[in-house]
Each structure stands twice: as structure tokens, then as C-alpha cells.
């Protein structure tokens, strides 16, 4: 009537064992399932570990980005501080020694001391890059800093050799000077004989000079 | 019957595995694949950036040292942030007294630097950290007294510049001159620089 009955009839007990689920097949099924499950679990575990590593590295990278940002800030600060310190040291070292300069000018005056009188000596040092040179100049980009000085000297000299005396003064000042001071240019701006009350020329001559000292770099 | 149950269980188990794979294992594998690519990329970057921390430490140490040096100069030789005029007066009085000179001091009436008009978009590193604080000193002295005073000032105040000088002869006493000197010291342009220096020096 059905297939199992037919087999039972023709081949007896052997046919019965063949019809039951095979133990080997069963075992193979279980083993296959377990193996697959284990493989999948191992792969899953490996994947999870990769994901975790990725997350950790991502966090490390973000921390490093923050660190890089703070490093950038530190570098900017270092630049400002080191420039500031250099400028400070430059400020100190680039100063003109005015006591020395005044003595140099005094020593360069031609002729006898009683025959020459300085009425006025003035200068106004400019730290280029710190002070405005041209009205309306841009307010940024101040570097470099450099000290520049123009000295004006007005006086009266008593001599009958005015030109040679004034040239002597000019020549002496242009000679290489002591210390860190050197005179770059000396210009005779004006000289004129003074007249007496009868409008007659006297042996007194009024003169004015402009001296430019060699600039001193304060902050290159 | 037993075999049907067995096959049913086995089939169910494989179906469960398939479902697990579809909803859990496969997305994890995709994420792991992305993570692997990310790891490869980040490993290179991280190895390049490994020196950052040591550079950062070195920079902090450098900043601390420079800030300490600057603050030391400010404390010793520069006018303080508040009370600059009285500081200048007492400093100059000490020098003038040594040379036995009468003098008067007043704040210089004009700025001797270009002020920054706007801080917007200003790169602070484009402007010097320092500007000048200036005072005018008036003296009636002989040439040699002036030279002595200037020499003493140069030595005693290492950051003081003689910014301007005007010497006029006095008709009333030919030995003496009327002298007007402008002195200037560097002072910080921005207040935050001082705060920055202080915070860096104690790190």
C-alpha cells in the first residue's frame, strides 16, 4: 500500500534500519549546524573587535585633532612670545648711546670752544614700524622695526674761514665713530653771515646742520 | 515521525542562522569592512601624528620659559600696567638725585605709536607686542651734566630710549641749557598678552 510496507515485505529487518533517520546524517546535520554557528560567531566576534578598534582609533584621531588644534594655538603663542622677547631685547640693544653721541658732536666742533656756540640741538627718533610715517598709512603690518634719527644743530661760529670750518665739522662727523654709532649723512642746511646794527657783515656766521645716524635694526 | 521532527528542527535552526546572518552578522561584517578601511587610513595618520604630544610638551616648556623671561623684564625694568607715571617719576628721581639735578616729568601728550583701530580679523602676530609709554623730562643743566645724566640713564634703565631731545641755549645763564627730553619704554600693546604671559608662566 505504501513504500515502507512494500520494503518490509520484501527485505525484512535490513530495510527497517535504512528507513529510520540515519545517525550519521543526524550527526552530520548537528555538526554542520554547530560548525556554521561557531564560524559565524567567530566571524561576528572578529567583526565586533574590528568595529571596536575602529571606534578606538577614531576617538584617538579626534583627540589628536584636538591636540593638533591646541598645538597650532601653542605655536601661535610661541611665535608672539618669541617675537615679543626678540623685540624687547632688540629695543634694549638698538638704543643709541646719546651721551656718547653728544660728546662726538661736541668733539667734532671746529676751532676753539669759545668761538662756537650751539643754540639749539634737537632730534626726534622714530621707530619705523611703530610710529606712523605717512598720515593715513595702513595700521597693520608693522614689522620690521628700525630706529631712525635725524639731528638738527643750529649755532653760531666766530671765524674768518667759515666755509673751511663748517666743512671740517662735516668731515669729522662722517669719520667712523666709536661704539655702535655712526653718522650716515651730514648736510649743511644753511649758513649765513650775521650783520651788525649798521648792516655790515661780521665774523659771526649762523649755521644749521642735519645729521642722520645710521639706522639701528630693532627687530629684523 | 522522528525524522520529520529532526528535519524540521534542523531546517528551523538553519533558518534561524540565516535570519541571524541577515540581521546581525552581515551588518556587522559591513561595519567591520568599513572599520578596516578606516583603520588602514587612520593608522598612517596616527603614526604621523605620534610626535604631536612631545612637540606640544616642548612648546609648552618653551612658552613657559619665554613668558617667564618677558615677565621678569617687565617686573624689573618696565613701567607697570597701572601707575606708570609715578613709576617713571620715582625711577627718574633716583637718577637725577644721584647727579644732583632738578627736573620735572610729565606724560608725553601724544601717542608715539600707531594704535590698532579695530581688533576685528586682526592677526595679532602682524603687530608688535610692544608699544611705547613716553614721558617728557625738563631740565636746566650744563652740557656735561646732561651727558652725565644721559649716561647714567642708559645704564640704569636698559629699556629706556631717548626718543627725542631739544636743547636750547639759555640767554640768562650761558652755562646752562634748557633741555626737553622724551623718554620711552616698551609696554604691552594688548592687556590679554599680559594675561596670556601670566597663565603660560605658571603652567
Interface residues (C-beta under 8 A of the other chain):
Chain A: X20 X21 X26 X29 X30 X33 X36 X37 X40 X43 X44 X46 X47 X48 X50 X51 X53 X54 X55 X57 X58 X60 X61 X64 X67 X68 X70 X71 X74 X75 X76 X77 X78 X79 X80 X81 X82 X83 X84 X85 X87 X88 X91 X92 X95 X96 X97 X98 X99 X100 X102 X103 X106 X117 X118 X119 X120 X121 X122 X123 X124 X125 X127 X129 X130 X131 X132 X137 X139 X140 X141 X142 X143 X145 X147 X219
Chain B: X2 X3 X6 X7 X10 X13 X14 X17 X20 X21 X24 X25 X28 X29 X31 X32 X34 X35 X36 X38 X39 X42 X43 X45 X46 X49 X52 X53 X55 X56 X59 X60 X62 X63 X66 X67 X69 X70 X73 X112 X113 X114 X115 X116 X117 X122 X123 X124 X125 X126 X127 X128 X129 X130 X131 X132 X143 X146 X147 X148 X150 X151 X154 X158 X159 X160 X161 X162 X163 X164 X165 X166 X167 X168 X169 X182 X186 X193 X196 X197 X200
